[in-house]
Amino acid sequence: MWRRLGNQVLEMFDHAYSNYMEHAYPADELMPLTCRGRVRGQEPSRGDVDDALGKFSLTLIDTLDTLVVLNKTKEFEEAVKKVIKDVNLDNDIVVSVFETNIRVLGGLLGGHSVAIMLKEKGEFMQWYSGELLHMAKELGYKLLPAFNTTSGLPYPRVNLKFGVRHPEARTGTETDTCTACAGTLILEFAALSRFTGTSIFEEYARKALDFIWEKRQRSSNLVGVTINIHTGDWVRKDSGVGAGIDSYYEYLLKAYVLLGDDSFLERFNTHYDAIMRYISQPPLLLDVHIHKPMLNARTWMDSLLAFFPGLQVLKGDIRPAIETHEMLYQVIKKHNFLPEAFTTDFRVHWAQHPLRPEFAESTYFLYKATGDPYYLEVGKTLIENLNKYARVPCGFAAMKDVRTGSHEDRMDSFFLAEMFKYLYLLFADKEDMIFDIEDYIFTTEAHLLPLWLSTTNQTISKKNTTTEFTELDDSNFDWTCPNTQILFPNDPMFAQSIREPLKNVVDKSCPRGISRAEESLGSGPKPPLRARDFMASNPEHLEILKKMGVSLIHLKDGRVQLVQHAVQAASSLDAEDGLRFMQEMIELSSQQQKEQQLPPRAVQIVSHPFFGRVVLTAGPAQFGMDLSKHKAGTRGFVATIKPYNGCSEITNPEEVKEKIALMQRGQCMFAEKARNIQKAGAIVGIVIDDNEGSSSDTAPLFQMAGDGKNTDDITIPMLFLFNKEGNIILDAIREYETVEVLLSDKAKDRATIFKGKTIPNYIIDSNLEVDNMDQKLSENDSQKQSSEETTSASQGVGLASEEPEGGDSSDVVQPDPLSPAPADSDSVSTSNQDSYVPDTEASSIPEPECAQADNQPQEQKTDTESDSKANWDNKVPPMESILADWNEDIEAFEMMEKDEL
């Protein structure tokens, strides 16, 4: 059966190759739906994808050594003659340095490698005199102008005819390149130097690799996705093993294998340790931030990471290779192909599939490492899916959408260069090959370079500079490039035992057994722990996590991180539960991130002695009333609830009713706290972080998420204060007993805060321009009596609400019943209206004038107000203090305006 599948691979290759030669050659690629060639400039531009096309018969060059691997030596000889005769490398066209290197330069070198091998055998290619190598050297020189940078990192594009700096080059203005683009040159360039004896190519490639190594993030030993080719600054600071970085890691290990330079192995092992520490979350591989590697940078994975299990086989780290490969296979079984990107809960993120070969590559390496026939079955699935879903009359068409099965008029050159090579090798026996494949190493495009190059033309000194930057643990070198004959000597079921817990990782509707972690708790079978129900403080939940192989890590900022290792689970079923729990948790987090990113809110303490000067940054909630829709905000006195965590029915509702409830974070979901205080009559909830010392100064904005259920029943606003900010309010309560705050989407100036109330002039005046303030301060005491009396009245009325010692905390001074009602008298609040000012009222309130008090009739003054004036005069602060306050206020409000807080 396996031999029959091998023959089927040959037939599929013939179908693709013959259609390219018949309908497309000498064009770069075949368009299999319209049965014609893709010529750059004659078809609508596809953006960067077209940078691989250079009018140099790309697919034919990329396929040369595949013909020999598949024992098609006659076709190979004809193809080489066509390349030598027809291909022109001196075209006025801008191409990708990376793609041209791995596909064209690598294809020419791979073709040369097998050509001289066949010539040595004496039957084929006897006429060959190194013509492919001469073309490779010509192309190498055409790529060298791209390296004309101070850093040694190449420009991402080059003009084959005019280079980079030439006026007609139409390139050379780029500033950034991807890490893989600059770090995937060493195999081809070093092979070109070793084949020709011209050292400059290897020197340039080494310089680029050295620069990337020096620019790695030193604390995490990770590299970013995109780097500035002039300054070396990281432009995109996320790090993973997929697109943009993938082959950089691959070439470090393979450069050691091909060239024998220990520094490459040391660098690879240093990076690999960081990858397994931060990026690997078996079976997932998730991008992280290079400066904060404990934080995931995204919640989806791209299909290019499918090469990584194969690289792990070369490294000798088989277990995680098996785990990740199995996860990818489950995705393929669900969608028929690997989507270009998929989420951590295995939904399609980008639906295209351009017939990428990376998964087939890893399947081949895992079969070579384990000898497990399971991987032959995987290969069979790949063959069946290609024939069933991608095969068209003129070749194989890329999938436009794996969900619908729609096609794209595209058959990339790597499909012939890699896919059929790996699939044939998977099913081929050693006697089926006309040469020993173990004498060669695969480039990232699966081109063959002979291992004997390591001892040929060694013009580069092997000074080890790696250890200047890092101290390496000897354990990094354990099992690197192991002998597979001793890796699994006594356990042919090794790979299966690792795969088993992951069998149903994608299909969440699989039947469940009863033997679960819950049973070990003595309660019999019950539903598995769901992510939305999990509480980090629940001992029972923690025990269930342990059984499922999930460990919990408390981070310094108060959050918790969950990590699962299936092998640590009590059983395979528990491991399955654990993986499902992790998927739910990631999905829950993803849903929260997809919610509209709300801006921060402002909490202003408006009671004595703060009067709006203290503004605290608060995090919003993704449920409840949105303060941004209520311009006036919500105002009221604060009260601490009992129990303080708010996770059960409030026992002091009489103290909380019509108040702003303060509670502590932890013990239950935020939505549960909100429902409890809302039931008790609170008008707002403020959750204070229980993590000692946390502050909005150092921590990112925190948004309170729902509990995964419908939260439409929560109608009150909810805000989150970090520990430092929360303690300011708590300290104010301890010192002044009654504290009133204003909650809004943006800090208010004091004229707005105290509109409708008479307050000390120095508070109102602090909102004036500095020169106006100085003018008022310079006025002499011979002001008109009416102005003095009006000021006295204002101060007297303001006194009662500013005295924390006098009366009930909910008392709010009413306007004098003898005085005429102002134009906005309907907005002058009672105690209840003070607590919450609806948006409709706020919109009808005119902005107050600072001189409004001076225009009031003199007869509004009463004896009571006169007495109050005396009390106020005793409390008025020194003028220097007032001036300092004013300047401080102006600076603060300017900063608020700048920061929108």
N, C-alpha and C positions, 0 to 999 in steps of 0.2 A: 504493500500500500504506500509506504514512504517513497519507494522508487517511482511509483506511478505519479505521486505528487511532484517529485523532482522533474519528471518529464512534462508535467502540466506547467510547471514554472517555465520550462524552455519554450513551450508553445505560446504562453502568454507573452514572453519576451519577444518572440518572433512576430507576434501580432502587433506589438507596440513599435518595434524597431523597423519592421518592413513598411509600416504606414508612415513613419517619419521619413524614411528614405524615399518613399514613393510620392508623398504628398507635400512634404515640407522642405527637404534638403535642397539647397544649402542654407535655408533659413535657420535661425537659432533654435526655434522650438516648433512643435506641431500643435495646431489647433484642431483637436480631434472631433469636435462637433461639426465644423465646417470643412474638414478635410483639406486644410491648407496650412502653409507655413506662417509663423508670426515673424514679421520683419519690423524692426523698430522704426517708427516714423510713419509707417503705413497703416498702423492700427491705432485706435484711441489709446492714449497714455494711461498706464495703470500706476503711475507714480513711481515710488522707489523700486517696486518689483521689476520694472523694466531696466533698471541699472545693471542687471545681470546680462542683458542682451548687448552684444557688441558687433553684430554682423560677422561673427567668426565661427559659424556652424557649431554653436554651443553644444547641442545635444550629441552630435557625432563625437566631438572631442571628449565629452564627459562619459561616453559609453565605451571608449576604446578598450580599457582593461576588463570591463565586464564581459566583452566578447570572448576573451581568453579564459576567464573564470568559467564561463559556460561552455567551454570546449569548442567554440566557434572560431577556430584559428584561420580558416579561409576567409571568412567574413572580416576578421580582424585585419588580415593582410590587405584586403581591398579597401577597408576603411582608412588605414594608415596612408595608403597611396592617395586617396581622395583628400585627406587632410593636407598632405604635403603639397598636392597640386592646386587645390582650390582655396584654401583658407588664407585670408589676408589679415594680418595683425596691425596694419598701419592705417586703420580707419579713423576718420575725424569724428569720433564719437566718445561721449563721456560715459564711463562705466564705473561700477563699484569695485574698489580695490579688493575688498574682502571676497566678493563673489567671483571675480575674475581670478583671484589667486586660488581659491579652493576648487573651482570648476575647470577653468581653462589651463592654468599653470599646473594644477594637480593632475588634470587629465592628460596633458602632454607628458608629464613626468611618469605617471602610471603607465601610459602607453609605451614610453621608452623602456621602462623597467621590464615589462613582460616581453617587449620586442627583443631585447638583448638576451633574455632568458630563452626564448624560442630559437633565436639564432644559434645560441650555444648548443642547443639540443640537436641542431643539424638538419631539421626537416623544413622548417618554415623561416621566412624572413632572412634568407641568406643574402639578399641584396641590400639589407638595411645598413646604413652607415651613420646612424645617430641623427637623422634629419629631425625627428621629434624633439630631441634635446636642443638642437640649434634653434628651433622655434621657441622652445621654452626659455632659452637664454635671451632671445630677442624680446619676448614678452616680459621677462624679468627686468630688463633695462627700461622698458616702457612704464613699469610700475614704480621704479625707483624715484622719479621726481615727486611722488606723493609723500616721500619721507623728508622732504625739505622743510622741516619744522625744528624749532629750538628744542623741543622735548624728545624728538625722535619718533613720536607717534605719527602715523601716516594720515594724510587727508583721506576722507572717506571715499572720494571720487578722483578720477584722473582721466584726462583725455589721451587716448591711445596715440594720437598723432602729435599733439602739441603739449602734452604734459599738464602742468598745473599753473604756472605763473605766466605762460604765454598769453598775449592779448586775445588770441583766438581760442583759448582753451575752454572758455565758458564754465570754468570751475576754479576752485582755489579760494573761495570766499567763506567756506564752511569753517566753523570753529569747534564743532563737537564731533565725536565719533563714539561708537559703542565699544565696550571693552573687548567683546569677541572680535570686532572688526580689526582692532589693533593687535589683539593677542592671539590671532589664529593665522600666523604666517610662518612660524618657525620650522614646521616640518617641510613645507614646500621650498622655502627659501634656503634652508640648510641643505636639503637634498640637491637643489640646483647648484649650490656652492660645492658640495661633495662630488657631484657628477662632473662638473666642469673645471674644478680647481680654482674658481673665482670666488674669493672669500667675501666680497662686498655684500652679497645677498644675505648670507647668514649673519653678518655683522649688523645689518640694519634690523633684521628681525629680532635679534637678541637685544638690541638697544631698546626697542619698543617694549619687549617683555620686561626688561629691567626697570623701565620707567613705571609701568603699571604696578610692579611689585613694590617699588618704593612709595607709590601713592596709595597703597592699600590703607584702610582704616586700621591704625595700629592696635587699638584696644580690642576690636572684634576680629581682625585679620580677614575682613571681607572687602570686596570691591563693589563699586556701584555699577550701574548699567551704562551710563554715558559720561564721558570725560572730555574736558576741554583740551584740545590738542596743543594749545599754546601755553596755557598756564598749569595744566595738570589738575585743575579743580574738578571735583565731581559735580556734574550737572544734574544727573538723576541719581539720587542717593539710596535707591532701593536695591536690594541684592537678592539674587536667587540662583537657580541653576538652569533657567530656561532662556528665552530669547534675550539676546543682548550680551549674555555672559557665557553661555553654555560651553562653546568650544575653547574658550580661554583655559578653563580647567582641564579640558580634555587634552589640549596640546602641551600643558605642563607635564602631565604624566607620560604622554607618548613621546615628547621630546627626550625625556630621560631614557625611555626604551630604545629609541632610534639612535640617539647621540651618545648615550652613556654618561651624561653630565649629572653628577649628584645634586647640583644646586636646583635643577628642575624638580627632582623628586622631593627635595626638602621643601620647596615652595608649595608643591602640590599637597603634600601632607599637612602643611600648616593651614592652607585653605580648607582642606578636607575636614580637618578637625573642627574648624569654625562652621562649616556647612552642617556637619552632624550635630553640632552643639546648638545651632540657632535655626537653621532652615529646615532641617529634617524633622518632621513630626509624623513618624511612620503611621500609615503608608504615604502621607502627604509630604509635599515639598513646597513650602510657602515662602514667598518673598518677605524679607524683613528690611528694616532701616539699618544702614551700616553703622550709624552712630547710636542707635537704640535697638540692638538686635533682638531684644525680647519682645518688640512690637512688630506685629505682622503689617506689611505694607499694602497688602491686598488680600482679597478673599477668593481669588481664582488662580488657576494654574494654566500655563500654556502648553501646547502639545510638544514643543521642542525639548522639554525636560524628559521626554521619554527615552532620550539617549542615556540618561544618567545611570540606570541600572546596569547597562553594559559597561560603563566606565567603572562602576563599583566592582564589577567582576574582575576587571583588570587590576584594580586596587586590591582585590581579595576580600572585600567586605560583602559576603554573599547574602547574609540575612536581610538587611534593608533593601538590597537589590531585588530579592524575591518579593518582598512586601510591596514595594512601589510598583513593580511590574504587574503583580496580581491586581492591584487597584486599577491600573491603567487597562488591563484586560477586561475587567468588569465594566468599565466605561465603554469599551469597544463593543462588548456584547450587548450593551443597552442601546447604543447609537449606530452600530455597524462599523463605524470608523471613530477615530479619536478626534473630537472637535478641536479647532484651533485653540480654543480656551474653554475651560469648564470650571464651575464653582466648586467650593469645598464640599458642597452637598451633591455634587456630580450632575448638576444641571448645565445645559449648554450656555456658555457665555458668548463665544464667537462660534458660529455654526459652520464655517467653512472647513474643508479638509482637502488640501492640495496634494493628496497622495504622498504624504510624508513617510519616510522610511525609518525614522528613529526607533519606533516600537519594534519593528522587524529586526533591527540591529541588536537591540537588547535581548530579544527572544533568542537570537542565534548565540550570543555570548553566554546566556544562562544555560542553554542546552549544552554548550561545550564545557561549561563548568560543572554541571550536575549530572549530565547524561540522562536526565529525567525525560521520558517520552511525552510527558505532559506538554512540553514546549513544542514538540512536533504537532500535537493537537492544536496548539495555539497558531502555529504556522498554517495549518490546514484551514483554520477559521479565516485567517487573513486572505488566503488564496480564494476561498469561496466568496467572501465579501467583495473582493476586487472583481471577480467574474460576474457576480450577480448584480452589483450596484454601480460599478464604475466602467465596465467594459462597454464600448460603443463600436460601431462598424469601423471607424478609422483610428482605433487605439484605445486608450483609457482616459476618461475625462475626470478632472477634479470635481469634488463635491462642493456645490455652492451652499447647500444646507443639508447637514446630515439628518435633520429631522424630517425633511420632506423628500430627500433623495434627488433633489434638483441638481443639475450639472452646471459646470463652468467650462467654457471653451479653452481649456488649458491643460497641457501635459508637460510639467516642468522636466528639465533635463535630469534632475536628481532621481526621478522615478526610474529611469533606465540605469543610471549610474549606481544606485544603491539598492533600491527595493529588490530587484531581481537577483542581484549579487548575494544579498543576505538570505533571501528565501531559497535560492539554489544551494548555497553552502549549508543551510540548515538540514536539507534532506540528502545531500551528497555524501557518499562514503569516500574514504581516502583514495581508493582505487579509481573513483570516477574523475579524479583530478589529474591533469597532465603535469602539474607541478605541486610542490608542497606549500600550501598556503601559510604554514607556520613560519616560513622564511621571510614573511613580509608583515608590515604593519599597515593598518588602514588609516588613511587620513580621515578628516571629518566628512569628506565627500566619498569615502570608501575607496579611494584610489590606493594603489599598492606601491609601497616604497620598500626596497630590500633592506633587511637589517644589517647587511654587510657595510652599509654606508657609515656605520659608527666607527669603522677603522680606516676609512678612506679620506684622504685629503683633509686631515685635521689641522686646519690653519688657524683655528680659534683657540686661544688659551683657555684652559678650564679653571681659571681662578674662581674659587667658591666665594661669592660675595653675599650669599644668602644669610650666613650666620652673623654677618655684621648687624643684621636687623632683628634677629629673633633667636631665642634659645629654644631648641627643639628637644622634645621628649623622644627617647629611643623607641618607645612603644608605637610611635607613628610609623615605624618601618616594619612592624610585624605584619606578616602575611601579604606584603606587597608583591604582586605578580607571583602568586603561589603556584605550586604544581598541583593541578587538579586531581591527579591520581592519588594524592595523599590527603586531599581536603575532605573527602567524604568516603573514607575507606570501609566503614562498617555500617553505614546508615543510608541505604538507598531511599528511605522515606523522609530524609531530612527536609528536602524542599517542600514536600507535601505538608509536613507538619507546620511549616511556616505559613503556607498558603491557606490552610484550612480555615483559620479564624476570619479570613477576608473574603470568603466565597460569596457572601451575601451583602458585601459592603455597599453596593450600589442599589440593589433592590430592597427598598425599605418595607415592601409588603410581603416579605418571605414568611412562611409559617414559623411560629416560635415554639420552642420546647418549654418545658416546665422547670428544668434544672437550671436555676438562675441564682444569682447572688442573694436575691431576696429570701430564697428558701433557707439559706444558711443562717438567717436571722431568726428562724423558728416560727415564721408566720405563714409558711406555706406559699404556694404560688400566688403572685400578685403582679400587677403591671410593672414594667421596668421604670426606673427613675427617669422622668422627663426633664429636659433642660429648664423648662419654664418653672418647674417646681423646686429646682435645686436651691438649697440654702447652705452656704459655706459654714455656717455655725451649727448645723444640724449633725450631731454625731452619727445618727443612723445613715444619713446621706453620705457622710465621709466613709463609713464602713462599706457601703455599696460601691462607692468609687474605687476603693482599694481592691475589692473583689473583681471589678471590671478592668483592672490594670491602669486606672486613671490616678495620677498623683496631682496634688494641689500645692501650689507654691504661692505664698503670700508675698506680694511685692511691696516695696517701700511706700508707694503712694496710696496704699489701702486696697488696691485691687487684688484679685486672685487670678492666677494663671493655671490652666488645666493642661496636662500633658498625658497622652495615653501611649502605653507600650503594650501591645497585644500579648506579648510573650509573658508579661507579668500577671496576666489575668488568671483567675482561679480555674477557668476552663475555657474551651473554645467558644462556648455559648456566651459566657460572661464577657469574653473579648469582643464578641459580636455586639452585645449590648453596649459595651463601652464605646465602641466605634460609632454606634448609632447615637449614643448620648453626645459624643463630641460633635457629630455632624449637626445635631439639633442645636447645640450650643453655638456653633459657628453660624448656623443659619439665623438663629435668634439675634446674634451680634450683627450679622449682615443686614438683617431687616432694620435694626436700630440705626445702623449707619446710613441706610437708604432713606430714612426719615429726613425731612427737611432739616438742614443744619441751622438751628436757631441761634440767634445772636445772644450775647450775655444780657442779663437784666441788672437793674440797679436797685439796691436797697439803701435808702437814705434815712438816717435817724433825724427826725424833725422836732423831737421834743427837747426841752431844756436839758443841758446847756449846749446842745449840738446845733439845733436850728438848721439842719440840712447840710451842715459842713462835712459830715462824715458820710461818704458814699462807699458802699461795699459792692464788689462784683459778685453776682450770683449766677449760678447755672440754671437754665430753664428746664422744664419738663416737657416731654413729648406727649403729654396728655393734660387734660384740664383746661381752664380758661387761658387764652393767649393774651398776655399783658400788652403785646404790641398792638392789639386791636382796641385797646382802651387807653386813649391818649392821656387821660388824667391819672391813670394808674389806680392802685388800691392803697388805701391809707387806714391805719388802725393801730391799736395798742397790742403789744405782744404779750403772750402768756405761755408758760411752760406746761406741757401736758403731762398727765400721769396715766399709764406708765410712759416713761420718757422715750422709749423706742417706738411707741405708737402702733405696736403690732397686735394689740387687742383692744377691747372696748375702753374708751376713755373714761376714767373714774372721776375726773373733775370737770364735767361738762359745763357747770355753772361758771367756772373761771375761764373757760375757753370760748364760750358762746359770743359771737360777734367780735372775736379777737383774732389775731394772727398767731397761729399755733406754732411753737418751737418744739422740735423733736430731734432725736439722735438717729443717725444712720445705723443700719444693721438690723439683723434678726428677722427681717421680712422684706417683701418687695415694696418698692416705693408706692405703687398703686394701692397696696393694702393700707399703708399709713394714711394715704389721702382719703380713702373711703372712711376710715375710722374717725378722723378729725372732722370730716365733712358731716358725718352723722352727729357728732357732738356740737355742731353749730359753728365751727370755725369758718372764717371767711377766706383765709389763706393758710397755707402750710409752708414752713421753712424747715428743711432738713439740714442739720448741722453734721458735718463729717466727724466720725469718731476716730479718725486717724490723727493722732497727736501731731501738731505742727504743720499739717497740710495747709497750703495757701494758694490763692489764685495767682500770686506772684511767680510761683515756681511750677505749678501744675497746669496742664491744658484745661480748657473749659470742659466742665462736666455736665452732661445732659442726662437727666433722669428718664429712663425708658419705662415703658409699660411692662405688664407681666405676661405678655403674649396673648392676653384675652382682650375683649372689648372694654375700652375704658371710657366710653361715651357717658357713663353714669357719673364720672368725676367732673364736676363743673367749677370747682374752685381752683385758683392758680396755685401752683407748687413751685418753689424755688429751692436751690441747693447752695449752701454756703460751706466753704472749706473751714477747717477747724479754727484757723487763725481769725478769719472774719466772723465766724459764729461766736467766738469768745468775746469779741468786742461788744456784741449785743448782750450776751450773758453778763459780762462785767458791768454794763450800764444798768441792767436790771438790779444787780446786787447793790449798786451804789445809789441809784435814783428811784428804785422800786417800780415806777411807771415809765415805760419807754414807748414812744409812738414812732412808727416808721412809715415811709412811703415806698411802695413797690411799683416800679414802672419799667418800661423798656429802655428808658434813657434818663439819666439824672436830670432833675429839674432845677432851674435857678430859683432863688428864694422868693422872688416876686410871684412866681407861679405857685410855689408851695403854699405861701401864706395869703394867697388871694382870698378876699372875703373875710380876712381877719386883720385886726389892727395889731401891729407888732412894733417892737422898738425900731426907731428910725435907723439906728446904726446897722440893723440887719438888712433893711430895705436898701439903704444907701450903699451897701457893699456891692450891689449889682450895678452901680453907676460907673462911669469912666473915672479913672484915677484923677484926672484934672478937675472933674466935677466934685470929687470928694475933697480934694485939697481946697477948692473954693469954699465949700461948706464949712470946713474946719477953720478957715481964716476969717470967717464972719465974726464980727464983734458981738457982744452981749446986748447991744442996743436994738435987737430985732423987735418987730412989732409985737405987742402983747398978744394979739390974736394968734399969731404963729406959735408963740410960746405955749399958750393955753391949749392949742390944738395938739401940739406935740405931747404935752402932758397928758391929754386925754388918750392919745394913742398908746402912750406908755402904760397908762393905768389899766386900760382894757386888756392890754397884752399880758399883764402881770399874772393874772390868775391861771391862765393856761400854761404859763412857763414855770409856775411854782410846783415842784414835784411833791412838796410836803403837804400842801393844802388840799383837802377834799378828796373825793373819789377819783380814781384814775380815769374814769370815763367822762368826767366833767369837761365840758367845753364852754367857753364864755359865749354868751349870747349877746347880740347887739343891744344897745340901750333902747328900751321900748319907747322912750320919749323922742329919740332922734328919728328923723325921716329916713325911710328905707332908701338905700342907694339903688341905682339902676339895675344892678345885678343881685338884688336882695334875695331872689329865689335860689341863688347859689350859695348863700351863707348857710353853713351846715349846722345841723344838730349833731348830737353825739353819734347817732347811727349814720348820718350822712357823711360825717367825717371819716368813718371807717371805710366806706366805699363810695366813690364818686363815679356814677355811670358815665359812659362816653358821651351819651346824648346831652347831658348837662354840661360836660366839659366843653363841647363844641359851641355852646351858646354863651359861654362866659367871656366877656371882653378882657383883653389884657389890661392889667391895672397900670395906672400912671404913678410914678414915684412921688409926684407932688400932690396926689389925690388927697392926702390927709390935710395938707395946708389949705385946701379949698373948702373944707367943711365949715359950716357956720360955727361961730364962737360959742353960741348958746348950747351946743351939745355937751359942753363940759358940766359935770356934776360934782357935788361935794365928795362923793365916794371916789370919783376919779382923781380929785385933788389929793385926797389922802393916799391914794395909790401912787401918785407921783413921788411923794416923799419916800415911800418904800423903795420905789425903783431907783431914785437918786442914790440911795445908800448902796445899791448893788451895781451901779454903772461902773464898768472897768476903766482904768486909766486910758488916756487918749493914745499913748504909745501902743498899748495893747490892741486898741481898736484898729489903729493904723496897720499894725502887723497882721491882724486878722483879715483886714480888707485886702492887703497885698497877697496874703496866702490864698484868700478866696479867689481872687482874680486869676492867679496862676493855676489854681485847681480847676476852675471852670474852663480856662483855656485848654488845659490838658484834657478835660472831659470832652470838650467839643472836638478835639483832635482824635480822641480814642472812641468817640461816640458813647462815652460813659462819664 
